[in-house]
Amino acid sequence: MNQYEQSALNYAKSGFEVFPLTPNSKTPLKGTHGSKDATTDTEQIKTWWHDHPTANIGVTTRSFFVLDVDVNHADGQDGRKSLEVLQNSKGKLPPTHIVLTANGGEHWYYQKPQGMTLPQKIAFLKGVDIKAHPNNYVLVPPSQIAHPDGHIGVYKTKPGSPSQIAMAPTWLTDFILAYNHASKPTQQPSNGVVKRYRTETTERLESIAKGFLTGQRNDGVARLTGYLLAHAVDVELVLKLIQYANSNSPEPLPDAEVERTFMSIAKRELGVK
């Protein structure tokens, strides 16, 4: 039994639902259903890693969520600084399990309060994403990622990090829920049809039809790409939706620029090459 199989079994024994990913990447194994297949079943896990001994390990964010802290953010932002500012204004985060990611970032793990559903948020803070959707997942040690330059990044527990995942403080979950703006007042548009239950999903769908505003096009492509990938939309379909949204923009970006922005986000989120 190699370290991947043993680790997957250990995670499952601790109650985490696991599933295999393509070696050296964040994408599910071909022929599988990704996080939908996640399980704690010992025999299934043994079969997966017997057939694919170097498969990376994905764990669904169902009982916990992760603060995904990017310390090499594209715009120069350091997510650790954002967390420092947050803690100075709201309160100290309790010590918890932290994983060093293959990209040089950090995953801060926190338990969700029982029965609470938290939103998935790309760019929750500058350099900080929230991975929380029940169908979303994170990679865990000893998973590895092959970078375009040939470098192999490894997920590993941060030295000195507690082994236990701390319960999220109330101020943090309250802040996340308040920030989400998931529930908005009912609106009465001019056509007389009442719009109910507007959510972030509503706005994202409308943005695909309306396109991206001039001056916000690259940011719009990046944010919509991240949102769709975070909600487990097929990668190829995400690109088609982004291209369609761009075509609906008042001043569409060149196709090559759309694809470059899309690929930069896809590489970060899924390890797409």
Sine and cosine of phi, psi and omega as CSV:
sin_phi,cos_phi,sin_psi,cos_psi,sin_omega,cos_omega
0.00,0.00,0.84,-0.54,-0.03,-1.00
-1.00,0.05,0.01,-1.00,-0.11,-0.99
-0.92,0.38,-0.50,0.87,0.01,-1.00
-0.93,0.37,-0.75,0.66,0.00,-1.00
-0.89,0.45,-0.70,0.71,-0.01,-1.00
-0.89,0.45,-0.66,0.75,0.01,-1.00
-0.91,0.42,-0.68,0.73,0.01,-1.00
-0.87,0.50,-0.67,0.74,0.02,-1.00
-0.91,0.41,-0.61,0.79,0.02,-1.00
-0.91,0.41,-0.65,0.76,0.04,-1.00
-0.89,0.45,-0.70,0.72,-0.01,-1.00
-0.89,0.45,-0.64,0.77,0.01,-1.00
-0.88,0.47,-0.49,0.87,0.02,-1.00
-1.00,0.08,0.03,1.00,0.08,-1.00
0.99,-0.15,0.06,1.00,0.00,-1.00
-1.00,0.00,0.70,-0.71,0.01,-1.00
-1.00,0.08,0.83,-0.55,-0.11,-0.99
-0.88,-0.47,0.31,-0.95,0.09,-1.00
-0.38,-0.93,0.35,-0.94,-0.08,-1.00
-1.00,0.02,0.52,-0.85,0.10,-1.00
-0.84,-0.54,0.35,-0.94,0.02,-1.00
-0.82,0.58,0.71,-0.70,0.01,-1.00
-0.79,0.61,0.68,-0.73,0.05,-1.00
0.91,0.42,0.39,0.92,0.02,-1.00
-0.50,-0.86,0.07,-1.00,0.03,-1.00
-0.97,-0.22,0.07,1.00,-0.07,-1.00
-1.00,-0.05,0.63,-0.78,0.03,-1.00
-0.86,0.51,0.43,-0.90,0.06,-1.00
-0.86,0.51,0.62,-0.79,0.05,-1.00
-0.86,0.51,0.72,-0.69,0.00,-1.00
1.00,-0.01,-0.05,1.00,0.05,-1.00
-0.95,-0.32,0.08,-1.00,-0.05,-1.00
-0.92,-0.40,0.43,0.91,0.09,-1.00
0.87,0.50,-0.71,-0.70,-0.09,-1.00
-0.89,0.45,-0.35,0.94,0.04,-1.00
-0.91,0.42,-0.37,0.93,0.01,-1.00
-1.00,-0.01,-0.09,1.00,-0.11,-0.99
-0.82,0.57,0.65,-0.76,-0.11,-0.99
-0.42,-0.91,0.24,-0.97,0.17,-0.99
-0.94,-0.35,0.11,0.99,-0.06,-1.00
-0.93,0.37,0.89,-0.46,-0.09,-1.00
-0.86,0.51,-0.72,0.70,-0.06,-1.00
-0.91,0.41,-0.64,0.77,0.03,-1.00
-0.90,0.43,-0.66,0.75,0.01,-1.00
-0.90,0.44,-0.69,0.72,0.03,-1.00
-0.88,0.48,-0.63,0.78,0.01,-1.00
-0.91,0.42,-0.73,0.68,0.00,-1.00
-0.83,0.56,-0.78,0.63,-0.11,-0.99
-0.99,0.12,-0.23,0.97,0.19,-0.98
-0.94,0.33,-0.66,0.75,-0.01,-1.00
-0.98,0.21,-0.47,0.88,-0.04,-1.00
-0.70,-0.72,0.97,0.25,-0.17,-0.99
-0.89,0.46,-0.36,0.93,0.00,-1.00
-0.94,-0.35,0.32,0.95,0.04,-1.00
-0.90,0.44,0.68,-0.74,0.09,-1.00
-0.92,0.38,0.27,-0.96,-0.08,-1.00
-0.92,-0.39,0.84,-0.54,0.10,-0.99
-0.96,-0.26,0.62,-0.78,0.05,-1.00
-0.81,-0.59,0.79,-0.61,-0.02,-1.00
-0.95,0.30,0.58,-0.81,-0.01,-1.00
-1.00,-0.02,0.93,0.36,-0.04,-1.00
-0.98,-0.17,-0.74,0.67,-0.01,-1.00
-0.99,-0.10,-0.14,0.99,-0.04,-1.00
-0.63,-0.78,0.19,-0.98,0.16,-0.99
-0.73,-0.69,0.22,-0.98,-0.08,-1.00
-0.78,-0.62,0.73,-0.69,0.23,-0.97
-1.00,0.04,0.94,-0.33,-0.05,-1.00
-1.00,0.00,0.98,-0.22,-0.14,-0.99
-0.99,-0.15,0.91,-0.41,-0.01,-1.00
-1.00,-0.07,0.87,-0.48,-0.01,-1.00
-0.99,-0.17,-0.02,1.00,0.05,-1.00
-0.77,-0.63,0.76,0.65,-0.11,-0.99
-0.89,0.45,0.54,-0.84,-0.07,-1.00
-0.85,0.52,-0.56,0.83,-0.03,-1.00
-1.00,-0.08,0.25,0.97,0.06,-1.00
1.00,0.05,-0.02,1.00,-0.01,-1.00
-0.98,0.22,0.63,-0.78,0.05,-1.00
-0.95,-0.30,0.90,-0.43,-0.04,-1.00
-0.86,0.51,-0.48,0.88,0.03,-1.00
-0.90,0.43,-0.59,0.81,0.05,-1.00
-0.91,0.40,-0.64,0.77,0.03,-1.00
-0.88,0.47,-0.66,0.75,0.04,-1.00
-0.91,0.42,-0.59,0.81,0.03,-1.00
-0.89,0.45,-0.69,0.72,0.02,-1.00
-0.90,0.45,-0.68,0.73,0.01,-1.00
-0.86,0.50,-0.72,0.69,-0.03,-1.00
-0.93,0.38,-0.56,0.83,0.03,-1.00
-0.91,0.41,-0.47,0.88,-0.05,-1.00
-0.99,-0.12,-0.46,0.89,-0.11,-0.99
-0.92,-0.39,-0.60,0.80,-0.06,-1.00
0.56,-0.83,0.31,-0.95,-0.03,-1.00
-0.97,0.24,0.67,-0.75,0.12,-0.99
-0.98,0.20,0.70,-0.72,0.01,-1.00
-0.93,0.36,0.54,-0.84,0.07,-1.00
-0.82,0.57,0.69,-0.73,-0.05,-1.00
-0.49,-0.87,0.04,-1.00,0.01,-1.00
-0.94,0.33,0.76,-0.65,0.00,-1.00
-0.79,-0.62,0.73,-0.69,0.05,-1.00
-0.93,-0.37,0.74,-0.68,0.12,-0.99
-0.99,0.14,0.82,-0.57,-0.10,-0.99
-1.00,0.08,0.19,-0.98,-0.01,-1.00
-0.93,0.36,-0.27,0.96,0.00,-1.00
-0.99,-0.15,0.11,0.99,0.01,-1.00
1.00,0.00,0.09,1.00,0.03,-1.00
-1.00,-0.05,-0.26,-0.96,-0.01,-1.00
-0.68,-0.74,0.61,-0.79,0.14,-0.99
-0.94,-0.35,0.91,-0.41,0.07,-1.00
-0.99,-0.11,0.89,-0.46,-0.07,-1.00
-1.00,-0.05,0.70,-0.71,0.12,-0.99
-0.64,-0.77,0.63,-0.77,0.05,-1.00
-0.95,0.31,0.61,-0.79,0.11,-0.99
-0.99,0.14,0.64,-0.77,0.15,-0.99
-0.86,0.51,0.60,-0.80,-0.06,-1.00
-0.82,0.57,0.76,-0.65,0.05,-1.00
0.99,0.13,-0.04,1.00,-0.04,-1.00
-1.00,-0.02,0.70,-0.71,0.10,-0.99
-0.95,-0.31,0.83,-0.55,0.01,-1.00
-0.95,-0.31,0.50,-0.87,-0.04,-1.00
-0.99,0.16,0.41,-0.91,0.20,-0.98
-0.99,0.12,0.76,-0.65,-0.04,-1.00
-0.68,-0.73,0.91,-0.42,0.16,-0.99
-1.00,0.10,0.71,-0.70,-0.02,-1.00
0.85,0.52,0.70,0.71,0.10,-1.00
-0.84,0.54,-0.73,0.68,0.19,-0.98
-0.78,-0.63,0.20,-0.98,0.03,-1.00
-0.90,0.44,0.90,-0.44,-0.01,-1.00
0.99,0.15,0.17,0.99,0.00,-1.00
-0.72,-0.69,0.84,-0.54,0.12,-0.99
-0.95,-0.30,0.34,-0.94,0.12,-0.99
-0.91,-0.41,0.83,-0.56,0.08,-1.00
-0.95,-0.31,0.94,-0.34,-0.15,-0.99
-0.58,-0.81,-0.26,0.97,-0.07,-1.00
-0.90,0.44,0.65,-0.76,-0.04,-1.00
-0.84,0.54,-0.44,0.90,0.00,-1.00
-0.99,-0.10,-0.01,1.00,0.05,-1.00
-1.00,0.06,0.14,-0.99,-0.06,-1.00
-0.43,-0.90,0.27,-0.96,0.12,-0.99
-0.78,-0.62,0.44,-0.90,0.12,-0.99
-0.99,0.10,0.53,-0.85,-0.05,-1.00
-0.79,-0.62,0.35,-0.94,0.04,-1.00
-0.84,0.54,0.60,-0.80,0.12,0.99
-0.99,-0.14,0.52,0.86,-0.04,-1.00
-0.82,0.58,0.46,-0.89,-0.02,-1.00
-0.74,-0.67,0.43,-0.90,0.05,-1.00
-0.78,-0.63,0.75,-0.66,0.08,-1.00
-1.00,0.00,0.87,-0.49,0.00,-1.00
-1.00,0.05,0.36,-0.93,-0.04,-1.00
-0.82,0.57,-0.49,0.87,-0.02,-1.00
-0.99,0.12,0.07,1.00,0.02,-1.00
1.00,-0.08,-0.18,0.98,0.02,-1.00
-0.94,0.34,0.65,-0.76,0.06,-1.00
-0.97,-0.24,0.89,-0.45,0.05,-1.00
-1.00,-0.08,0.60,-0.80,-0.09,-1.00
-0.85,-0.53,0.69,-0.73,0.13,-0.99
-0.99,0.13,0.76,-0.65,0.01,-1.00
-0.48,-0.88,0.47,-0.88,0.02,-1.00
-0.91,0.42,0.71,-0.71,0.02,-1.00
-0.92,0.40,0.76,-0.65,0.01,-1.00
-0.82,0.57,0.73,-0.68,0.00,-1.00
0.99,0.12,-0.06,1.00,0.00,-1.00
-0.96,0.29,0.66,-0.76,0.06,-1.00
-0.87,0.50,0.51,-0.86,0.04,-1.00
-0.98,0.19,-0.39,0.92,-0.03,-1.00
-1.00,-0.01,0.53,-0.85,0.07,-1.00
-1.00,-0.01,0.85,-0.53,-0.04,-1.00
-0.97,0.25,0.46,-0.89,0.13,-0.99
-0.94,0.34,0.70,-0.71,0.01,-1.00
-0.90,0.43,0.71,-0.71,0.05,-1.00
-0.92,0.39,0.50,-0.86,-0.04,-1.00
-0.85,0.53,-0.63,0.78,-0.03,-1.00
-0.88,0.47,-0.54,0.84,-0.02,-1.00
-0.95,0.31,-0.75,0.66,0.00,-1.00
-0.91,0.41,-0.59,0.80,0.05,-1.00
-0.89,0.45,-0.65,0.76,-0.01,-1.00
-0.92,0.40,-0.66,0.75,0.01,-1.00
-0.89,0.45,-0.71,0.70,-0.02,-1.00
-0.92,0.39,-0.63,0.78,0.02,-1.00
-0.92,0.38,-0.61,0.79,-0.02,-1.00
-0.93,0.38,-0.49,0.87,-0.11,-0.99
-0.91,0.42,-0.49,0.87,-0.06,-1.00
0.80,0.59,0.60,0.80,-0.09,-1.00
-0.93,0.37,-0.54,0.84,-0.04,-1.00
-0.92,-0.39,0.87,-0.50,-0.04,-1.00
-0.88,-0.47,0.40,-0.92,-0.01,-1.00
-0.86,0.52,0.57,-0.82,0.08,-1.00
-0.87,0.49,0.69,-0.73,-0.03,-1.00
-0.93,-0.38,0.52,-0.85,0.04,-1.00
-0.91,-0.42,1.00,-0.07,-0.03,-1.00
-0.94,0.33,0.16,-0.99,-0.10,-0.99
-0.90,0.44,-0.41,0.91,-0.02,-1.00
-0.99,0.14,0.01,1.00,0.08,-1.00
1.00,0.08,-0.07,1.00,0.00,-1.00
-1.00,0.05,0.83,-0.56,-0.02,-1.00
-0.97,0.26,0.80,-0.61,0.07,-1.00
-1.00,-0.08,0.88,-0.47,-0.03,-1.00
-0.91,-0.42,0.46,-0.89,0.14,-0.99
0.84,0.55,0.71,0.70,0.09,-1.00
-0.92,0.39,0.75,-0.67,0.00,-1.00
-0.76,-0.65,0.02,-1.00,0.07,-1.00
-0.88,0.47,-0.56,0.83,0.04,-1.00
-0.88,0.48,-0.66,0.75,0.05,-1.00
-0.82,0.57,-0.74,0.67,-0.04,-1.00
-0.91,0.41,-0.61,0.79,0.01,-1.00
-0.91,0.41,-0.68,0.74,0.03,-1.00
-0.89,0.46,-0.66,0.75,0.03,-1.00
-0.91,0.42,-0.57,0.82,-0.02,-1.00
-0.92,0.40,-0.51,0.86,0.05,-1.00
-0.91,0.42,-0.64,0.77,-0.01,-1.00
-0.96,0.26,-0.56,0.83,-0.06,-1.00
-1.00,0.03,-0.40,0.92,-0.06,-1.00
1.00,0.09,-0.17,-0.99,-0.09,-1.00
-0.96,-0.27,0.65,-0.76,0.00,-1.00
-0.95,0.32,0.61,-0.79,0.07,-1.00
-0.85,0.52,0.73,-0.68,-0.05,-1.00
1.00,-0.08,-0.26,0.97,0.02,-1.00
-0.79,-0.61,0.29,0.96,-0.15,-0.99
-0.93,0.37,-0.76,0.65,0.00,-1.00
-0.90,0.44,-0.65,0.76,0.04,-1.00
-0.90,0.43,-0.62,0.78,0.03,-1.00
-0.90,0.44,-0.68,0.73,0.04,-1.00
-0.88,0.48,-0.71,0.71,-0.04,-1.00
-0.90,0.43,-0.71,0.70,-0.05,-1.00
-0.93,0.37,-0.67,0.74,0.00,-1.00
-0.93,0.38,-0.63,0.78,0.06,-1.00
-0.87,0.50,-0.75,0.66,0.00,-1.00
-0.87,0.49,-0.66,0.76,-0.01,-1.00
-0.90,0.44,-0.73,0.68,-0.04,-1.00
-0.92,0.40,-0.66,0.75,0.03,-1.00
-0.91,0.42,-0.62,0.78,0.01,-1.00
-0.90,0.43,-0.41,0.91,0.02,-1.00
-0.98,-0.19,0.38,0.92,0.17,-0.99
0.90,0.44,0.47,0.88,0.13,-0.99
-0.95,0.30,0.65,-0.76,-0.02,-1.00
-0.81,0.59,0.68,-0.74,-0.11,-0.99
-0.84,0.54,-0.72,0.69,-0.03,-1.00
-0.90,0.43,-0.60,0.80,0.03,-1.00
-0.93,0.36,-0.58,0.81,0.05,-1.00
-0.85,0.52,-0.72,0.70,0.00,-1.00
-0.87,0.49,-0.67,0.74,0.01,-1.00
-0.89,0.45,-0.66,0.75,0.01,-1.00
-0.92,0.40,-0.63,0.77,0.04,-1.00
-0.90,0.44,-0.69,0.73,0.02,-1.00
-0.90,0.44,-0.61,0.79,0.03,-1.00
-0.92,0.40,-0.69,0.72,0.03,-1.00
-0.88,0.48,-0.67,0.74,0.01,-1.00
-0.88,0.48,-0.63,0.78,0.00,-1.00
-0.91,0.42,-0.38,0.93,0.01,-1.00
-1.00,0.00,-0.03,1.00,-0.03,-1.00
-0.96,0.28,0.51,-0.86,0.06,-1.00
-0.83,0.56,-0.63,0.78,0.05,-1.00
-0.72,-0.69,1.00,0.06,-0.06,-1.00
-0.85,0.53,0.55,-0.83,0.12,-0.99
-0.97,0.26,0.39,-0.92,0.14,-0.99
-0.86,0.50,0.58,-0.82,-0.04,-1.00
-0.82,0.57,-0.65,0.76,-0.04,-1.00
-0.90,0.44,-0.59,0.81,0.00,-1.00
-0.94,0.33,-0.62,0.78,0.07,-1.00
-0.87,0.49,-0.72,0.70,-0.03,-1.00
-0.91,0.41,-0.60,0.80,0.03,-1.00
-0.90,0.44,-0.70,0.71,0.01,-1.00
-0.91,0.41,-0.69,0.73,0.03,-1.00
-0.85,0.53,-0.74,0.67,-0.06,-1.00
-0.91,0.41,-0.57,0.82,0.01,-1.00
-0.90,0.44,-0.62,0.79,0.03,-1.00
-0.96,0.28,-0.67,0.74,-0.01,-1.00
-0.89,0.46,-0.62,0.79,0.03,-1.00
-0.90,0.43,-0.66,0.75,-0.01,-1.00
-0.92,0.38,-0.66,0.75,-0.10,-1.00
-0.99,0.13,-0.62,0.78,-0.15,-0.99
-0.83,-0.56,-0.07,1.00,-0.05,-1.00
0.96,0.30,0.38,0.93,0.01,-1.00
-0.91,0.42,0.68,-0.74,-0.01,-1.00
-0.98,-0.20,0.00,0.00,0.00,0.00
